[in-house]
Structures are given as structure tokens and as C-alpha cells.
Amino acid sequence: MDVLWDRNPGPSGGVTVREVADALDGRELAYTTVMTVLDRLAGKGMVQREREGRAWSYRPTATREAHIAQLMLDALDLGGSRDAALVRFARSVSGTEAEVLRAALATEAAGGAGKATTEAVAGAGKPAADEVAER
């Protein structure tokens, strides 16, 4: 999936089995192994495939970020208290990550599209105010 996310040219194009195999060159995987994995990912709905001449072209059905978010949501459903898991997660993030979460929640509460504000994302590399105060 990393190869598809890193090399995907956009919604109109994809990556061939050969391109994925070449990107994984150091792993000594057979072309047919890569083709089988991509076909299985297509069967699971994680990638879409399209015919390009004689070859298939593959592209992810979701962004890396959307996939990771879904994994996080799936983990919350594994059992126990979802609220307790969320609180524990919130307590484990850095100040900068907490600022990004606050901005995303504020945007969502204000009726936004659920994305963090540009200012919060742009400031993600900067220490949060509470981290600066501790120094």
C-alpha cells in the first residue's frame, strides 16, 4: 500500500504491477507474488484496478490518512470502553498533536468538513503554548 500511496499520480492514473515490483526491488519478491497481493487487495476493496493495455493499473481507494483513521476506529471497536480508550489516547498525544485534535474538533463543531484548520496544521511543527510555558 505504501508504494501505491507514494507513487499514485492521482485519481486518473494508477500504478502497474511491474512498477510496484520495481519499487520493492530490494525485497526479492516475484512479479507473480506482487500481482497476487494486489489482486487480493482489489478483492478486499482496498485498491481499484483498471485495464491499461495488457496490464492492470492499481490505485488506492482511500488516502493513507483515511486508511489510518479507519484502523483507529476499528481498534476502538475491539471491545471494552470506547470512551476510556479515547481518553487514554488523548492523554498520550503530544501538545502539538492535541492542538491539531482541538482544531479539528472545533471545525467539526462549527459545521466544517471535519478537517483541521489550516492554521493548526501549519503550526503542527511548532511547540504548543503549554509546551512553551513549561520551558
Secondary structure, DSSP 8 states (H G I E B T S, - for coil): -HHHHHH---TT--EEHHHHHHHTGGG---HHHHHHHHHHHHHTTSEEEEEETTEEEEEESS-HHHHHHHHHHHHHTTSS-HHHHHHHHHHHS-HHHHHHHHHHHHHHHTT--S---HHHHHGGGS--HHHHHH-
